[in-house]
Structure formats: structure tokens, C-alpha cells
Amino acid sequence: MTETATHTTTAFTPPTRFAVPGRIEVAGEVAARWQPATLTEIRRETPRASTFRLAVPGWAGHLPGQHLMLRLTAEDGYTAQRHYSLASAPDDSGHVELTLDHVADGEVSGWFHRVARPGDRVEVRGPLSGFFAWPGDRPALLLGAGSGVVPLMSMVRHHRARRLSVPLRMLVSARGPEDLIYARELGPETTPVFTRTAPAGTPVSRLAAAHLTPLLSEPPAGGWEAYVCGSNSFAEHASRLLVAAGQPVDRIRIERFG
């Protein structure tokens, strides 16, 4: 990252209610309401990805791993909506952050990357999804590829901000160092895997059983809750590796795109 926002994150505890085991209930009335949001900051992460910080005065809070729906409205009334994972840890700042890849021919991502400037206004609705959320109460094993790291980074940031003692580890796959989102922010909890080019002394490899074996052969007390986020092919590959290594199927949560 080229810049890090400085705002307090230790005073806010997001509400958690479990509707069914493993699923966090989403406050339907709040999540269903569109709210105005103002773009306040843009940070370049990689040549293709940037983080967009939004002020949302009516934001009710979220949990790491949740997402929101964003709506753009043109002058002629045409609207476009997209779901985006929340990159920021939950706090009481009244801001949220999204990290977006610049998708070729992407209607909404193209607007953000080519047109958007601080002061522009959009609408958001959420938070959404109680299945992929991590309240910070159980060991978390995070596997992501490309922009799939975005909701996982919300978990890492929450873990750090709250100084949680529960174990958390992340494996993140990228084509090369220049494509590794949040590279300057990643710490000892993270192991990067490079699939095309890698720094000297680092092997080029797809995510493999060898990356998971040390973590799953000696799991923490209570075992891992695994969170997998990435493309369809990555999600399928990573989940198969987890199961083969002994991770219970009912303790693998998957969010995929593409």
C-alpha cells in the first residue's frame, strides 16, 4: 500500500447474532435500505487494483467477510449495481473501504478506476451475507487468490485491531509480487504463493498440499474454520486440497467470483 488510513478501530464491537449454527443473522431492515456514500480517498494497491474509501454516515457496522451492494445512477436515470466485499475492519469511523480490480469492460469498476474522484457520491446497501462472516471467535485459516484476498484482509485487520489471541493464518495466491494486493501491509500471519513470477529464492508454485500440511497437521484447539475466496477454479482447487488434508467439509466456507 502507498498510504494507510489512520483512524481508531479499537472501540467498536460489531453485534453478532447467530440465526443457525455457523451463520450470522443479517439485520434485514438496515441491510435493505440504500444509503448515500461519499468517496473520500483513493489508494493504488497494484497496477490493476485500488482501494476506495467511502464515508457512510448511516453505516450500522459489519463483520469481517461481509459485503455490500453498490449502486451508481447516471444523469439519465440509468442504474448499475454490483456486490463488493468490504476490505475494512469494522469500526465506528463511519467509513468503509472497497478494493476493486479494474475489470476489462467493467461498467462499475471502470467508472471507479477511470472517472471517480474524492467527493463523488454513490449509494450502498448492507452489510450482506452472514455465511462468510468471521466474528473473531474461532481460529481462522484464510485462503485467497487475486482480489479474493479482499474480504480476508478485513478479517486480518480486525484480528490486529482487536488484538485477538485466537489463531489466524492466511495463504494468498498472486501471479507475481506486483499483483499482490496489500503487499506492504501483510505480516507474519500471511504466506504468499506466486504462480508466475516470484522474488529470488521463492519458488513459483500453485497453491499445493505442501502449503497446507504444516497448518492442518497440527491444528489449534478446536480446529480451523477455513475461509476460501477467489475465482471458481481457485475455490474448487483450494477446497479439494483442504478436504484431502483432513479439513471437515462443514468447516469450509467459500465465496467465489467469475
Salt bridges, closest charged atoms under 4 A:
GLU25 OE2 - ARG17 NH2 3.52
GLU41 OE2 - ARG43 NH1 3.48
ASP91 OD2 - HIS7 NE2 3.08
GLU97 OE1 - ARG43 NH2 2.99
GLU97 OE2 - ARG53 NH1 3.06
ASP101 OD1 - ARG48 NH1 3.87
GLU107 OE1 - ARG82 NH2 3.31
GLU123 OE1 - ARG71 NE 2.94
ASP137 OD1 - ARG138 NE 2.76
ASP179 OD1 - ARG175 NH2 3.69
GLU185 OE1 - ARG157 NH2 2.76
GLU189 OE2 - ARG160 NH2 2.94
GLU225 OE1 - ARG251 NE 2.96
GLU225 OE2 - ARG253 NE 2.74
GLU236 OE2 - ARG240 NE 2.81
